[in-house]
Amino acid sequence: MKLIKLDAIDSTNDFLKALSNQDELDNFTVVTAENQTKGKGQMGSKWESESGKNLIMSVLVKDFLFNNEQVFNMSIIVSLAVVEVLKSLDIPDLSIKWPNDIMSYNKKIGGILIENTIKSDGRIVSVVGLGLNVNQTNFEYLPHASSLAVISGNLFDKDIFPKLIIENIQQKIESWQTESLCYWKKYYNTLFRRGVPMPFKNLENQNFMGIIQGVSAIGKLQVLLEDDSVSEFDIKEIQMLY
């Protein structure tokens, strides 16, 4: 694992994407930063992080995805890898809020942003960004957020996380051919609020009740509606109200 440490950057994902365009970077090259001024979440949302307190990292992953129908497999691998590392550190009540937010109880402690680029030869190269709230304790303006320190009552050495997470991701990629069904099942069983009636909001700002049933092969959320039909929603087409 090649590690590039930065003090401050606008976005580790943008930095790593630009670097990968100029150089033939090693697979699993990692960029970390103490501070990120323009951190990104899903669909252009902003990722806020207190300088020096949290894990901000991006990793380059090649030679795993080979067509667009497979891209959600990366979300499964990365989110499960993070959850398993946190479980090993005794972080309680972990779940994955679709598609790949990391939750403890009902608080968000981590977010994942995966950006895929199709190269001229058809290869898909992924830049996987991860923000993990580690030692930040002030979430005054983020009522749904928390951190490992708040939840566990302990401070952590955030520098241990890149190696632990990347090793877990590599192991899952290497075993994907034989273990993919197992990983999909683990992801399904770890879904936040699966099987529980809860309110949602759609693109028209209409509230409705539904029950999360699972996720489709291409990553759409499957929700059982009040008329007993099941609808599929893409990212940002639906918002969980919790």
URDA-V545768 format. One line per field, one symbol per residue. ss: DSSP state (h for helix, s for strand, l for the rest). phi: phi as a letter, one per 40 degrees, with the letter a starting at -180 (. if undefined). A space follows every 50 residues. Layout:
ss=???
phi=???
This chain:
ss=llsssssssllhhhhhhhhhhhlllllllssssssslllslhhhlsllll llllsssssssllllllhhhlhhhhhhhhhhhhhhhhhlllllsssslll ssssllsssssssssssslllllsssssssssllllllllllllsllhhh hhlllllhhhhhhhhhhhhhhhhhlhhhhhhhhhhhhhhhsllsllssss ssllllssssssssslllllsssssllllssssllllssssl
phi=.cbbbbcaacacccccccccccbcccdgcbbbacabcbcbbcfgccbcac dgcbcbabbcbbgbcbacccccdcdcccccccdcccccbgccfcabcdca ccbbfbbcbabbbbbbbccccgcbbbbbcbbbcbbcbbbdbbccbaaccc ccgbcbcccccdcccccccdccccbddbbdcccccccdccccgcgbdacb bcccgccacabccibccbgccbbccccgcbbbbcdgcabcba
